[in-house]
Amino acid sequence: MKVYYTPKLKELARKLHKNMTLSEVLLWNQLKQKKMKGYDFHRQKPINNYIVDFFCPKLKLIIEIDGESHIYKGNEDVKRQKKLETLGFYFLRFKDIDIKRNIKDVLVSIENWIEEYEK
């Protein structure tokens, strides 16, 4: 799947890539190297005019982690998600604290979503 993005976001994505939050690192360790049911995930991926936390091109799945930086961005996050959904992408959102406290449930949620998608 060819994903188009605003080129100026590439440098910011690199910076985010190098400065991941703890919850991003924890989830990335479970997604990288096709550990999630054999699917290839990317981190800090520019898509359209946005940078998403994690992206699987084959599934068209975006995974976002909502931490402290999202507290006052609720409307912005909804607008962003709706825009990307109109382009054919799917979303899963998890709270930062859920990844830190119970990553197993988060992983089960992702696996269940993938199994439903594959049907």
C-alpha positions as a Python dict, from the first residue, in 0.01 Angstrom:
ca = {
    (1, 'M'): (0, 0, 0),
    (2, 'K'): (141, 337, -104),
    (3, 'V'): (102, 590, 176),
    (4, 'Y'): (121, 957, 89),
    (5, 'Y'): (240, 1217, 338),
    (6, 'T'): (360, 1572, 369),
    (7, 'P'): (740, 1554, 316),
    (8, 'K'): (813, 1814, 585),
    (9, 'L'): (690, 1563, 845),
    (10, 'K'): (974, 1320, 777),
    (11, 'E'): (1225, 1503, 998),
    (12, 'L'): (976, 1539, 1285),
    (13, 'A'): (894, 1168, 1256),
    (14, 'R'): (1265, 1089, 1293),
    (15, 'K'): (1282, 1299, 1609),
    (16, 'L'): (975, 1127, 1755),
    (17, 'H'): (1125, 792, 1656),
    (18, 'K'): (1434, 869, 1866),
    (19, 'N'): (1234, 1002, 2164),
    (20, 'M'): (960, 749, 2214),
    (21, 'T'): (762, 743, 2538),
    (22, 'L'): (783, 446, 2771),
    (23, 'S'): (445, 313, 2656),
    (24, 'E'): (550, 349, 2290),
    (25, 'V'): (868, 153, 2360),
    (26, 'L'): (676, -118, 2545),
    (27, 'L'): (426, -161, 2263),
    (28, 'W'): (690, -134, 1991),
    (29, 'N'): (882, -422, 2151),
    (30, 'Q'): (571, -637, 2095),
    (31, 'L'): (501, -518, 1738),
    (32, 'K'): (846, -501, 1579),
    (33, 'Q'): (1001, -777, 1371),
    (34, 'K'): (656, -908, 1271),
    (35, 'K'): (590, -1036, 1624),
    (36, 'M'): (220, -948, 1597),
    (37, 'K'): (75, -1238, 1396),
    (38, 'G'): (343, -1195, 1128),
    (39, 'Y'): (244, -840, 1030),
    (40, 'D'): (494, -564, 961),
    (41, 'F'): (439, -252, 1172),
    (42, 'H'): (611, 86, 1140),
    (43, 'R'): (653, 342, 1418),
    (44, 'Q'): (613, 720, 1401),
    (45, 'K'): (481, 695, 1046),
    (46, 'P'): (388, 1008, 847),
    (47, 'I'): (48, 963, 681),
    (48, 'N'): (-123, 1248, 497),
    (49, 'N'): (-63, 1556, 718),
    (50, 'Y'): (-13, 1360, 1038),
    (51, 'I'): (232, 1132, 1218),
    (52, 'V'): (79, 822, 1371),
    (53, 'D'): (232, 617, 1652),
    (54, 'F'): (219, 278, 1478),
    (55, 'F'): (104, 168, 1134),
    (56, 'C'): (59, -166, 957),
    (57, 'P'): (32, -108, 580),
    (58, 'K'): (-112, -450, 498),
    (59, 'L'): (-395, -409, 750),
    (60, 'K'): (-430, -32, 697),
    (61, 'L'): (-426, -22, 1076),
    (62, 'I'): (-317, 277, 1280),
    (63, 'I'): (-251, 228, 1651),
    (64, 'E'): (-245, 539, 1866),
    (65, 'I'): (-141, 575, 2228),
    (66, 'D'): (-316, 850, 2419),
    (67, 'G'): (-93, 982, 2694),
    (68, 'E'): (-57, 1313, 2871),
    (69, 'S'): (8, 1501, 2548),
    (70, 'H'): (-345, 1408, 2434),
    (71, 'I'): (-531, 1537, 2741),
    (72, 'Y'): (-623, 1870, 2582),
    (73, 'K'): (-628, 1747, 2223),
    (74, 'G'): (-953, 1548, 2226),
    (75, 'N'): (-1122, 1744, 1947),
    (76, 'E'): (-804, 1754, 1743),
    (77, 'D'): (-758, 1375, 1781),
    (78, 'V'): (-1118, 1310, 1670),
    (79, 'K'): (-1079, 1535, 1364),
    (80, 'R'): (-749, 1370, 1274),
    (81, 'Q'): (-890, 1020, 1314),
    (82, 'K'): (-1198, 1095, 1105),
    (83, 'K'): (-983, 1238, 826),
    (84, 'L'): (-761, 930, 818),
    (85, 'E'): (-1061, 697, 834),
    (86, 'T'): (-1206, 868, 525),
    (87, 'L'): (-882, 769, 350),
    (88, 'G'): (-949, 402, 432),
    (89, 'F'): (-745, 356, 750),
    (90, 'Y'): (-861, 177, 1065),
    (91, 'F'): (-785, 288, 1420),
    (92, 'L'): (-715, 131, 1754),
    (93, 'R'): (-656, 363, 2050),
    (94, 'F'): (-508, 274, 2384),
    (95, 'K'): (-439, 478, 2693),
    (96, 'D'): (-79, 518, 2794),
    (97, 'I'): (-155, 385, 3142),
    (98, 'D'): (-319, 68, 3003),
    (99, 'I'): (-4, -21, 2813),
    (100, 'K'): (210, 36, 3121),
    (101, 'R'): (-17, -155, 3359),
    (102, 'N'): (-162, -431, 3144),
    (103, 'I'): (5, -470, 2807),
    (104, 'K'): (-123, -828, 2778),
    (105, 'D'): (-482, -704, 2744),
    (106, 'V'): (-370, -447, 2487),
    (107, 'L'): (-198, -718, 2283),
    (108, 'V'): (-508, -940, 2302),
    (109, 'S'): (-719, -648, 2176),
    (110, 'I'): (-486, -601, 1879),
    (111, 'E'): (-483, -975, 1804),
    (112, 'N'): (-864, -987, 1822),
    (113, 'W'): (-893, -691, 1585),
    (114, 'I'): (-657, -860, 1337),
    (115, 'E'): (-851, -1187, 1355),
    (116, 'E'): (-1177, -1001, 1280),
    (117, 'Y'): (-1012, -814, 993),
    (118, 'E'): (-879, -1139, 844),
    (119, 'K'): (-1233, -1283, 831),
}
